């Protein structure tokens, strides 16, 4: 094509052309010829280097040792022509290109990369997203406000942990992922024990292969949890004692992202506690949590029989009013620092607390879709009126039950609460039905086509916590951790209920343990 027809085409001819260049750009693995005037006119970073009296102003070379040549090629093409196409971005190079765009403060280019990066990401077993997150954290500051890191962390958090190899996710990336998930009020696609196991084995990889082998053998995967080795084997292991203190030191800061209270009692007592890598106060706190929530004790506990303690501590009688020794009976300050196991047979979480916090695809409105391993329900664009989805677990025992609902995308009206009975209609608004009790985003409390106004409203981005007391048959709600009183106008709830939400397009709600 003759010159003069296309400015972009003509300027592209100047890229890496020594005949029209007055400076050489040296990269990590290559070099380019360029024109100072064009670089400075199109990029503030280059202008600062080349025309503000810095040493590069007086030299014919400028060095960027952390920028790869493939990334600099894209940067120069964008600076000279103003264009970048998706075809120029590849899975293996997109992190380097984004880093370069971020370094040179080319916001439009950075934003374009964020818009198209989804085409390269697949949160599946074959995915390399964990590797991309690890590489990104080498190049970028670990800020949870960085758009690229947010996208990558979001994808990794939706992947089953069992599909992520330790060499895919760096230790820095693991810490960022845990912090991101907690900060966003999200949860990983795994049980709390699986998260604990994944983290501790990742920590073991920072120590030695022997540490990895020992912990992989002693911490079985959830499908093999019944094959728990004898705890004395590892507690008395010389090899384990050699690295236990180092393991504890690295692991302790990460425990703030793991709620050991959500680990099944038998696993906590038979697998985790004997390792002696978690401070006793956290273990005791977990046992108190079981007691406060009226969770059952193991079968070896009988009403009125004494509970034996180690270290010659005085026994405490268990009775109907005190199923477990609380701080009032046995203050935590009296527990010795070297206490290895405060209780010989601590409580086991009963089956009614092993709730599977996911939505039920078989009890879902026809214009709603359940995604992300059951944690998210989304309304299709055909969903013009409110439809419902039910939780995939029946709550029918006494006690207190709590779960969080994250409003990922808002819609005109949303409703959260509980429902009951096989006659519940998932196609019709839950608040019109006798067996639906829901709290609306507008602040109204609905049941049986009757409503009353409450104290608060919620919207996109908010976290609603449902507090269900099956002993008193009452409901209360929290919004972003601010708790509101029990709604007393509803008659007592039935003895068997399910979580439920109601929404329309473009609503999207995620359920998770509280």
WODA-V574917 format. One record per helix or strand of 3 or more residues. SS is the DSSP state (helix for helix, strand for strand). FROM is the first residue (numbers start at 1). TO is the last residue. If there is no record, write none. Layout:
# WODA-V574917
SS|FROM|TO  SS|FROM|TO
This chain:
# WODA-V574917
helix|7|12  helix|18|20  strand|23|27  strand|31|34  helix|36|42  helix|44|51  helix|55|58  strand|61|64  helix|69|81  helix|86|88  helix|94|103  helix|107|120  helix|129|139  helix|147|157  helix|161|163  helix|171|183  helix|192|205  helix|209|218  helix|222|227  helix|231|235  helix|238|257  helix|260|262  helix|265|275  helix|280|292  helix|332|334  helix|351|353  strand|359|364  strand|368|371  strand|376|379  strand|387|391  strand|400|409  strand|415|419  helix|430|432  strand|436|440  strand|444|447  strand|450|453  strand|463|469  strand|474|479  strand|497|503  strand|508|513
